[in-house]
């Protein structure tokens, strides 16, 4: 039965799956309602405008400083250091765009959209509208076959069935995907740019002239700056290094969150609370981990309350961990290296049928 109290996340442009009956403990929908009450009572869903003001100001200043350094360094191989710095700043700006997409910064749809296209389209060359649609589907059905776009990638197989369905070069990649995962991330930024352009060029992409204009301004400005400051060879190397490291950092920040966690069937009826907790994993660490991963290290808390401002995620962790313990829900958490190890083991298991030849019935690992 649906809970009469609507989750706070439902006010976001991120659809949530309906609550459904589940095995004991009874009344699972009321569990989330109770947790929501506790979180609201603690004031953890209140916006933190001043915290985000300085975060955005600092990120914009450092991004501008990076481009100023690019101009000042000029025709030099020291530009590779500048490329690495800009890759870091692109990712940090991307984290802020993520927060805007979840309305963590402002409860206003218009303000969030404006911040999103400035940070995403103009700042790093990523279509905010395209990303929000894709990310909304992920939040509604994390790690769910046929519903979560993050486990429906062409270049990775998350189940043995996906691996066996691969053809040609994809089949080779699936076979060794555990070894190729991090090298593949070097192309993530180029993939994101291409997907953004395709989304804005589609016939049904109406009402997005601002997005298209800002994305074009970013791409043209980026390429013009590189071409004007650097000779051709150094320009190509700069772009490959900067965009490659940007994609690596961005992809490596999202990788620990769900990869290696249970894969749900398309017909799975797990209730909202359990669906989000069982498929998410946190990364242990202190303030440096918080900064490096942009708050994504609190993935359980974030998936339960997508609109919770990033500064409040750490404050909510003890409460939510204890709530899960009381209801005997596994609270997935590991160090960063441990998270990567779990993700790579999962990819290795998914690709195993292609390495060991045709499998006999009943020999494949079960997928939940």
N, C-alpha and C positions, 0 to 999 in steps of 0.2 A: 504494500500500500504506500502511496506517495506520502511523504511527510507534509503536513500542512505548512510548515515553516520553510520557506524557499531559501536555499543556500545563497550567501552573499555573492558567490561567484557567478550566480545566474544573471546578475545585473550586468556582467561583462559581455563583450561580443564573443564569448567563448561558450558554446553550448555544452551542457553537462548531461550525462546519461541519466535517465530516470532511475530513481531508487527502486529496488525490487526485493522481494523476500529472499532470504538466504538461510542456510542452516544456523543452528545456535551459535552465538547468543541471539535471543529473540529480538524482534523489532529493530532490525539493523538501521532503518531509516532514522529512528529516534537517536541512535548513537551519534550520527553526524549532527543532528539538531542540538544534542547536548554539548558536543564539542564546539559547535558554532557559538552557543550561548556563552561558554567559558571564554572563548577567544574574544568575543565582543566585550564581555565583562571586563577583561583585562586591557581593553583599549587597543588591541593589536591590529585592528583593521583601520584605525585612523590614519589618514594621510600624513606624510612627513615632508611638507613643502620645503622647509629650510634645508633639510638634509639633501634633498634632490637639487635644490638651487646650487649648493656648493659643488655637488657631484657633477652636474651638467657644466657649470662654469669651469671647474678644474679640467674636465675632459675636453671641452672646447678650446681652452687655453693651451693645453698640451698638444692637441691636434694642430692648432695653428702654429705653435712653436716648432713642431715637426716639419711642417711645410716651409717655414722660414729657414730652418736649418738646411733643408733640401736645396733651397735657392742659394744660400750662403756657401755651402760646401762645393757646389758646382760640379765641374767635370773632374770627378775623383772617385776612386774605388771605395773611399770612405762612405759613399752613398749607400753601401750595403748595410752599414750600421744604422743609417737613417731609415732605410727600408724596414729593418727589424723593429725600430721604434714605432714607425707608422703602422706596422702590422699589429702591434700591441694596442695602439690607440684606436685603430679601427674596431678591434674586438671590444674594447671598453665602451666605445660609442654604441656598438651593437647591443651590449648588455643594457644600456640605458633605453635603447629603442624597444627592447624586450619588455622592460618595465612599463614603458608608455603603452605598449600594446595591451598590457593587462590592467591598465588604469591604476597602476600603483602610484603614479606621480600625481595624477589629478582624476577626480571622479567625473569630470566633464568629457563627453565623447569628442567634442570639437577640439578642446585643448589637447587631449591625448592624440588625436589624429594629426594635429599641427606639429606637435613634438615628434610624433612618429615619422612623418615624412621629412622633417628637417634632419633628424638624426639618421634615419635609414636611407631615404632616397638621395638626399643631398650629401650627407656626411660620409656614407660608406658605399653607396651605389647598390642598395638593396631595396626592392619594392616593398614598402610597408604594407600595402593592401594585400599583395600576394602572400606575404609571410603571415599576416594575421589569420587569413583564411586557412592556410596550411596548419599553423600552430593551434588554431582552435579545434580542428579535427583531432589533432594529437591529444590535446587536453581532455576532450570528451571521451576518447577511447584509447587510452595509453596501452601500447603493446597488444593491441587487439587485431587479429588477422582480418584483412579486408577493410579495416576502418581507420587504422593509424597510418598516416602517410610516412611516418618515420621508420616503419618496418616494411615499407613497400618500395624500397629503393631498387633501382635497376642494377646497381653495382655491388650490392651486398645481399646475402641470403641469411635470413634469421631463423629459418626452419629447414630441416632436411628436404621437405617438399619443395620449397622455393629453390634450393640448390639443384635438385634433380630436374626442375623445370627450365634451368638455364640452358642457353644454346650458344654455340660458337665461343667467342672470346669470354663472354660472361661465365660460361661453364668453367673455364680455366681460372678466372678470378675467384669464383666461389670455392674452388678446390683449395686455394691457398689464401683465402681472404683473411685469416687470422694474422698472416705474415704481411699482407698487403694493406691492412687497415690504415695504419698511420701514413704510409706513402700516398694512399689514395686521398687522404685529407688535404694533401698539398694542392689538389685541384678543386677543393670545395668552394673557394671564393669564386673561381671562374664559373662553376656550376650555378652558384647563387645569382651571379650577374646575368647569366644567360636565361635562367628561369624568370628573373624579374623582367627582362626585356620581352620575353615571350608572353608573359602574363599581361603586360601593358599594351602589347601590340595585338592582343586577341580582339576579336570583334565584339565580344561582350564586355570589354573593359571600358565601359562608358562611365562618365563622371569622374575620370581620373586624370584630367589634363594637368593638374598641379603635380601629381606624382610623376607623370611622364616628363614634364618640363624639368623638374628637379633632378630626376635620374639622368636625363640627357646632359644637364649642366654639370653634374658630377663627372660623368664619363668623359665628356669633352674637355672639361677643365683638367682632369687627371692626366689624360693623354697629351694634351697640349703642353702642360707644365713639364712633363717628362721629356717630350720631344724638343722643347725649347732649351732646356738646361743641359741635357746629356746627348752625347753622340749616339748613333743608332745601336751599337753593340751594348754599351753601358745602359742605354734606355731599356732594351729588351731584358737584360739581366736584372735591372732594378725592378721592373714590373713582375718578373717571374719570382724574385725573392720576396718582394713585399706582399704580393697577392698569395703566394704559396704559404708564407708564414701566417698570414691572416687566416687563410682557410684551415691551416693546421691548428692554430690556437683556438679558433672558433669551434671547430669540430671536436677537438680534444676536450673542450669545456662542457659540451653537451653529452659526450660519449659515456661518462660514468653514470648518468642519471637513470637509464632504463635498460641499456644493453646488458644482457646476462640475467635479467630478471624474468619472471614467468611470462610466457606468451599466452594470451587468452584466445580462445576460439571465438569465431564471429558470433556464435549464438550464446556466448557466455552471459549469464544474468546476474553476475556479482553486483552487489549494491555499490553506490558511489564511494563510500568511505573505504571499503575493502579493495575496490578496483584501483583506487589511487595509491593506497599504501602498499599493496602487494606487488605492484609493478614499478615502484619507484625505489631509488636508493640514494642515501645521503653520503657525502664525503666528509670524513672527519678532518678537523683542522682548526686553526685559529683565525686571527684577523687577516693574515696573509692569504690564506685559502679563500676567505670571503672576498677579498679584493681580486685575486687572480681569477676566480670563477664567477664573479659578478653575482653572488648570492645563489647561483644554481646548485651549490653544494647542499642547500637545504631543499632538496627536491620533493621530499614527502610533504613538508609544510607548504611548499609552493603549490603543489598539485591539489592539496586540500583547500587552500585559500589563495587562488591566483592573484587576487587584488591586494593581498597583504603586502605593504611596502617592504622593500628589501631590508631596511634597517631593523624591522621587527621580526624577521624570520628567526634569527638566533634567539631572541627573547622568547619566542613561542616554542622552541624545540623541546625544552624540558617538559612542558605541559603536554605536548602532543605525544612525546615518547611514553610518558607515564600513562596517558589515556589508552594508547595502543597496548601497553603491557597489561593493563587491567582487563582488556577485552581479548587478550591472548592473540593479538595481531603481531606478526613478525615485523619488526622495525628495522629495515635493511640499512646498514651503515658499515662503511669500511674506509680505510685510508685510500688516498688517491691511487697509489700503485696497486693496491688490492682491488680497487674498482676496475682498473684497466685489465688486470689479470682475469677477473671474472668475465668481463666483456669479451676478451680475446678467446677464452676457453669456450664460451658460448658459440662464437663464430666458428671455431675449430670443429665443434661438435656438429653444427649445422652443415658444414662442408664435408664432413667425414664420408658420407656415402659416395662422393665423387672420388675420394682418395682410396677407398677400399673396394671399389668395384660394385657390381649389383648386390644389393642387400637382400637377405632372406626375410620373408614376412616375420614381423615381431622383433627384428633386430635393431630397429631405429629407436633412438631415445624418445620417450613420450614428451609431448609438448602440452602444457596445460593451456 
